[in-house]
Amino acid sequence: MGKLIKLLIFLIVVGFAALVGFAYLGPFFGAEFAPAQVEIRQPVTLGAD
């Protein structure tokens, strides 16, 4: 049972390291995480009574 818990902890640590590595190194390999930026203009009517 102890070996199973150690394996599970090892897989969690390796998975977390892989996720962090992909987040930092992803843009170098063509993975873009930023959303497309679009300017939106809407007129606003203020109720100045």
Biopython code that builds the backbone (N, CA, C, O; Angstrom):
import numpy as np
from Bio.PDB.StructureBuilder import StructureBuilder

atoms = [
    (1, "MET", "N", (0.834, -1.199, 0.000)),
    (1, "MET", "CA", (0.000, 0.000, 0.000)),
    (1, "MET", "C", (0.871, 1.251, 0.000)),
    (1, "MET", "O", (0.517, 2.261, -0.609)),
    (2, "GLY", "N", (2.007, 1.181, 0.683)),
    (2, "GLY", "CA", (2.914, 2.321, 0.735)),
    (2, "GLY", "C", (3.507, 2.636, -0.625)),
    (2, "GLY", "O", (3.702, 3.803, -0.968)),
    (3, "LYS", "N", (3.800, 1.584, -1.414)),
    (3, "LYS", "CA", (4.346, 1.793, -2.757)),
    (3, "LYS", "C", (3.332, 2.485, -3.662)),
    (3, "LYS", "O", (3.700, 3.315, -4.494)),
    (4, "LEU", "N", (2.080, 2.149, -3.501)),
    (4, "LEU", "CA", (1.021, 2.757, -4.304)),
    (4, "LEU", "C", (0.881, 4.245, -3.993)),
    (4, "LEU", "O", (0.696, 5.056, -4.901)),
    (5, "ILE", "N", (0.966, 4.595, -2.737)),
    (5, "ILE", "CA", (0.871, 6.004, -2.335)),
    (5, "ILE", "C", (2.080, 6.780, -2.844)),
    (5, "ILE", "O", (1.939, 7.905, -3.323)),
    (6, "LYS", "N", (3.279, 6.178, -2.744)),
    (6, "LYS", "CA", (4.484, 6.827, -3.264)),
    (6, "LYS", "C", (4.381, 7.029, -4.774)),
    (6, "LYS", "O", (4.769, 8.078, -5.288)),
    (7, "LEU", "N", (3.866, 6.043, -5.477)),
    (7, "LEU", "CA", (3.691, 6.167, -6.928)),
    (7, "LEU", "C", (2.698, 7.276, -7.265)),
    (7, "LEU", "O", (2.916, 8.050, -8.197)),
    (8, "LEU", "N", (1.625, 7.348, -6.516)),
    (8, "LEU", "CA", (0.622, 8.381, -6.745)),
    (8, "LEU", "C", (1.199, 9.774, -6.496)),
    (8, "LEU", "O", (0.966, 10.688, -7.287)),
    (9, "ILE", "N", (1.936, 9.943, -5.424)),
    (9, "ILE", "CA", (2.567, 11.233, -5.126)),
    (9, "ILE", "C", (3.585, 11.579, -6.205)),
    (9, "ILE", "O", (3.660, 12.729, -6.638)),
    (10, "PHE", "N", (4.368, 10.596, -6.642)),
    (10, "PHE", "CA", (5.340, 10.817, -7.712)),
    (10, "PHE", "C", (4.649, 11.266, -8.999)),
    (10, "PHE", "O", (5.119, 12.195, -9.656)),
    (11, "LEU", "N", (3.550, 10.626, -9.366)),
    (11, "LEU", "CA", (2.821, 11.001, -10.583)),
    (11, "LEU", "C", (2.213, 12.401, -10.471)),
    (11, "LEU", "O", (2.173, 13.138, -11.457)),
    (12, "ILE", "N", (1.747, 12.766, -9.298)),
    (12, "ILE", "CA", (1.201, 14.112, -9.095)),
    (12, "ILE", "C", (2.297, 15.155, -9.249)),
    (12, "ILE", "O", (2.085, 16.182, -9.895)),
    (13, "VAL", "N", (3.463, 14.908, -8.665)),
    (13, "VAL", "CA", (4.579, 15.856, -8.761)),
    (13, "VAL", "C", (5.053, 15.978, -10.208)),
    (13, "VAL", "O", (5.280, 17.088, -10.689)),
    (14, "VAL", "N", (5.203, 14.870, -10.896)),
    (14, "VAL", "CA", (5.649, 14.897, -12.296)),
    (14, "VAL", "C", (4.599, 15.579, -13.169)),
    (14, "VAL", "O", (4.958, 16.352, -14.058)),
    (15, "GLY", "N", (3.329, 15.318, -12.944)),
    (15, "GLY", "CA", (2.271, 15.962, -13.708)),
    (15, "GLY", "C", (2.236, 17.465, -13.486)),
    (15, "GLY", "O", (2.033, 18.231, -14.429)),
    (16, "PHE", "N", (2.432, 17.889, -12.247)),
    (16, "PHE", "CA", (2.461, 19.321, -11.946)),
    (16, "PHE", "C", (3.658, 19.986, -12.615)),
    (16, "PHE", "O", (3.531, 21.075, -13.174)),
    (17, "ALA", "N", (4.817, 19.340, -12.562)),
    (17, "ALA", "CA", (6.015, 19.887, -13.206)),
    (17, "ALA", "C", (5.818, 19.970, -14.718)),
    (17, "ALA", "O", (6.240, 20.945, -15.340)),
    (18, "ALA", "N", (5.193, 18.978, -15.308)),
    (18, "ALA", "CA", (4.934, 19.002, -16.750)),
    (18, "ALA", "C", (3.959, 20.122, -17.107)),
    (18, "ALA", "O", (4.138, 20.788, -18.127)),
    (19, "LEU", "N", (2.945, 20.336, -16.296)),
    (19, "LEU", "CA", (1.977, 21.404, -16.549)),
    (19, "LEU", "C", (2.634, 22.776, -16.458)),
    (19, "LEU", "O", (2.398, 23.637, -17.304)),
    (20, "VAL", "N", (3.455, 22.979, -15.437)),
    (20, "VAL", "CA", (4.160, 24.252, -15.288)),
    (20, "VAL", "C", (5.145, 24.448, -16.437)),
    (20, "VAL", "O", (5.247, 25.544, -16.988)),
    (21, "GLY", "N", (5.862, 23.403, -16.797)),
    (21, "GLY", "CA", (6.798, 23.490, -17.919)),
    (21, "GLY", "C", (6.093, 23.817, -19.222)),
    (21, "GLY", "O", (6.593, 24.620, -20.010)),
    (22, "PHE", "N", (4.948, 23.213, -19.459)),
    (22, "PHE", "CA", (4.200, 23.495, -20.681)),
    (22, "PHE", "C", (3.680, 24.923, -20.691)),
    (22, "PHE", "O", (3.654, 25.567, -21.739)),
    (23, "ALA", "N", (3.263, 25.424, -19.531)),
    (23, "ALA", "CA", (2.761, 26.787, -19.449)),
    (23, "ALA", "C", (3.862, 27.800, -19.762)),
    (23, "ALA", "O", (3.607, 28.808, -20.421)),
    (24, "TYR", "N", (5.075, 27.542, -19.296)),
    (24, "TYR", "CA", (6.185, 28.461, -19.540)),
    (24, "TYR", "C", (6.813, 28.270, -20.919)),
    (24, "TYR", "O", (7.200, 29.249, -21.557)),
    (25, "LEU", "N", (6.919, 27.033, -21.384)),
    (25, "LEU", "CA", (7.610, 26.758, -22.639)),
    (25, "LEU", "C", (6.667, 26.610, -23.821)),
    (25, "LEU", "O", (7.131, 26.534, -24.958)),
    (26, "GLY", "N", (5.373, 26.567, -23.595)),
    (26, "GLY", "CA", (4.400, 26.397, -24.671)),
    (26, "GLY", "C", (4.481, 27.454, -25.756)),
    (26, "GLY", "O", (4.450, 27.099, -26.935)),
    (27, "PRO", "N", (4.583, 28.748, -25.419)),
    (27, "PRO", "CA", (4.666, 29.766, -26.469)),
    (27, "PRO", "C", (5.880, 29.620, -27.384)),
    (27, "PRO", "O", (5.832, 30.071, -28.528)),
    (28, "PHE", "N", (6.960, 29.007, -26.918)),
    (28, "PHE", "CA", (8.121, 28.782, -27.775)),
    (28, "PHE", "C", (7.851, 27.705, -28.822)),
    (28, "PHE", "O", (8.519, 27.653, -29.854)),
    (29, "PHE", "N", (6.873, 26.852, -28.552)),
    (29, "PHE", "CA", (6.562, 25.753, -29.462)),
    (29, "PHE", "C", (5.250, 25.966, -30.214)),
    (29, "PHE", "O", (4.735, 25.030, -30.826)),
    (30, "GLY", "N", (4.705, 27.180, -30.178)),
    (30, "GLY", "CA", (3.526, 27.497, -30.971)),
    (30, "GLY", "C", (2.205, 27.427, -30.233)),
    (30, "GLY", "O", (1.166, 27.637, -30.858)),
    (31, "ALA", "N", (2.186, 27.150, -28.965)),
    (31, "ALA", "CA", (0.936, 27.118, -28.205)),
    (31, "ALA", "C", (0.717, 28.507, -27.608)),
    (31, "ALA", "O", (1.479, 28.937, -26.743)),
    (32, "GLU", "N", (-0.311, 29.202, -28.059)),
    (32, "GLU", "CA", (-0.597, 30.557, -27.580)),
    (32, "GLU", "C", (-1.771, 30.492, -26.620)),
    (32, "GLU", "O", (-2.842, 30.000, -26.978)),
    (33, "PHE", "N", (-1.578, 30.987, -25.400)),
    (33, "PHE", "CA", (-2.604, 30.886, -24.373)),
    (33, "PHE", "C", (-3.397, 32.172, -24.184)),
    (33, "PHE", "O", (-4.448, 32.158, -23.545)),
    (34, "ALA", "N", (-2.911, 33.275, -24.727)),
    (34, "ALA", "CA", (-3.599, 34.554, -24.549)),
    (34, "ALA", "C", (-4.810, 34.626, -25.484)),
    (34, "ALA", "O", (-4.716, 34.204, -26.637)),
    (35, "PRO", "N", (-5.931, 35.145, -25.016)),
    (35, "PRO", "CA", (-7.094, 35.278, -25.890)),
    (35, "PRO", "C", (-6.870, 36.399, -26.909)),
    (35, "PRO", "O", (-6.065, 37.305, -26.691)),
    (36, "ALA", "N", (-7.597, 36.317, -28.020)),
    (36, "ALA", "CA", (-7.509, 37.358, -29.037)),
    (36, "ALA", "C", (-8.086, 38.656, -28.473)),
    (36, "ALA", "O", (-9.163, 38.661, -27.877)),
    (37, "GLN", "N", (-7.361, 39.747, -28.667)),
    (37, "GLN", "CA", (-7.803, 41.019, -28.128)),
    (37, "GLN", "C", (-8.518, 41.802, -29.218)),
    (37, "GLN", "O", (-7.978, 42.020, -30.302)),
    (38, "VAL", "N", (-9.740, 42.222, -28.914)),
    (38, "VAL", "CA", (-10.561, 42.986, -29.851)),
    (38, "VAL", "C", (-11.091, 44.207, -29.102)),
    (38, "VAL", "O", (-11.619, 44.097, -27.995)),
    (39, "GLU", "N", (-10.939, 45.371, -29.731)),
    (39, "GLU", "CA", (-11.446, 46.592, -29.110)),
    (39, "GLU", "C", (-12.935, 46.719, -29.397)),
    (39, "GLU", "O", (-13.362, 46.616, -30.547)),
    (40, "ILE", "N", (-13.718, 46.941, -28.363)),
    (40, "ILE", "CA", (-15.166, 47.095, -28.493)),
    (40, "ILE", "C", (-15.546, 48.462, -27.955)),
    (40, "ILE", "O", (-15.204, 48.812, -26.826)),
    (41, "ARG", "N", (-16.248, 49.226, -28.762)),
    (41, "ARG", "CA", (-16.706, 50.554, -28.333)),
    (41, "ARG", "C", (-18.225, 50.560, -28.321)),
    (41, "ARG", "O", (-18.866, 50.199, -29.308)),
    (42, "GLN", "N", (-18.794, 50.974, -27.197)),
    (42, "GLN", "CA", (-20.240, 51.076, -27.064)),
    (42, "GLN", "C", (-20.572, 52.435, -26.476)),
    (42, "GLN", "O", (-19.954, 52.863, -25.501)),
    (43, "PRO", "N", (-21.545, 53.112, -27.066)),
    (43, "PRO", "CA", (-21.949, 54.399, -26.489)),
    (43, "PRO", "C", (-22.701, 54.176, -25.165)),
    (43, "PRO", "O", (-23.467, 53.223, -25.020)),
    (44, "VAL", "N", (-22.464, 55.069, -24.222)),
    (44, "VAL", "CA", (-23.101, 54.964, -22.906)),
    (44, "VAL", "C", (-23.882, 56.247, -22.658)),
    (44, "VAL", "O", (-23.347, 57.348, -22.786)),
    (45, "THR", "N", (-25.158, 56.089, -22.301)),
    (45, "THR", "CA", (-25.991, 57.233, -21.968)),
    (45, "THR", "C", (-26.121, 57.316, -20.459)),
    (45, "THR", "O", (-26.633, 56.397, -19.820)),
    (46, "LEU", "N", (-25.654, 58.420, -19.891)),
    (46, "LEU", "CA", (-25.728, 58.603, -18.445)),
    (46, "LEU", "C", (-26.999, 59.358, -18.083)),
    (46, "LEU", "O", (-27.330, 60.361, -18.717)),
    (47, "GLY", "N", (-27.694, 58.892, -17.091)),
    (47, "GLY", "CA", (-28.925, 59.544, -16.661)),
    (47, "GLY", "C", (-28.604, 60.692, -15.719)),
    (47, "GLY", "O", (-28.573, 60.506, -14.503)),
    (48, "ALA", "N", (-28.363, 61.887, -16.272)),
    (48, "ALA", "CA", (-28.012, 63.061, -15.453)),
    (48, "ALA", "C", (-29.265, 63.915, -15.267)),
    (48, "ALA", "O", (-29.420, 64.948, -15.918)),
    (49, "ASP", "N", (-30.141, 63.486, -14.392)),
    (49, "ASP", "CA", (-31.396, 64.226, -14.158)),
    (49, "ASP", "C", (-31.219, 65.221, -13.039)),
    (49, "ASP", "O", (-32.159, 65.936, -12.695)),
]
sb = StructureBuilder()
sb.init_structure("model")
sb.init_model(0)
sb.init_chain("A")
sb.init_seg("    ")
for serial, (resi, resn, name, xyz) in enumerate(atoms, 1):
    if name == "N":
        sb.init_residue(resn, " ", resi, " ")
    sb.init_atom(name, np.array(xyz, "f"), 0.0, 1.0, " ", f" {name:<3s}", serial, name[0])
structure = sb.get_structure()
